[in-house]
């Protein structure tokens, strides 16, 4: 069977699946990170927006930071990796279900004139195909000369940092650091990044 570790094709198949999984995971990043400022503008008043946006951005990084400490305690043998993945699945599924059950598209009344403009704009865009709007906005991004350098620099910085921190256990293994000690290095570096963002 191909998915069995004893299979001769397991390494090549698993490497391909890992790459596809990481690409899909990275593709979800903009969907999670981009709407933060728009949601804070829509749901919070002008004097609350900065705190709401900061809290949402820091919460994302803080989750990764805590993951460096929790994961080595959960996975002390390779056989426990599925338990960690089930925990990740649950942590993603619960907020998703709660959001689908309760979270309305907009507040009952706009907290600011800017929020009212967003509500009015989204109401008028409902008549237009959302795919059409998405493609139009994508074209506009690529037609803007400053978009590609900004996008590339942000992606390279974020990607290099994420790749570097995710390989701490491999990088520090020749120096006789345990996975838990490597987790503390990851915790410290991502915590420093969060503090730097503040």
C-alpha positions, 0 to 999 in steps of 0.5 A: 500500500502506498501510504504505508511507511514500509512502501518503497514509494512512501517517501516520494509520495509523502514528500509530494503530499507535504508540499501540496499541504504546505502550499494549501496551508500558505494559500489560506494565509491571506484569507485569514490575515487580510480581512482583519483591518476590514473586520475591525473597521466594520465592527468597531468604532474609530477609537477601538479599531487599533486595539481590535486590529492589534489583538487579531494580528497578535493572536495569530502569532501568539498561537504559533508561539504557543505551538512551539511549546505545546507540540513537543509535549504532545508528540514525544514519539512519532506515533503521537503525530496523529493526536497533534493533527487531531488537536489542530483539526479541532482547534480549527473546526470549533471556531469555524462552526461557531462562526457559521452558526452565529457570526452575522455578515454585519453589525446591527448598526454601523459603528462609524460612517466608514463602516456604513460605507462598507455595508453600503458597498457590500450591499451593492456588490451582492448583485455583482458576481463575487468571482468577477469582483475578485478578478477585477481586484486582482487585475487592479493589484497587478496593474499597480506598480508598487504591488509586486515589490511590496508583495514579494518583500512581505512574502519573502520575509514571512516565508524565510522566517516561517521556514527557519523557525519550523526547522529549529529541531533539525538545525539544532539537532547536531548541537545536541538540543532536544526537540523541547529545547528547540521549541523554546528557541522557536517560542522565543523567536516568534515571541520576539517577532510579536513584540517587534510588531507591537 
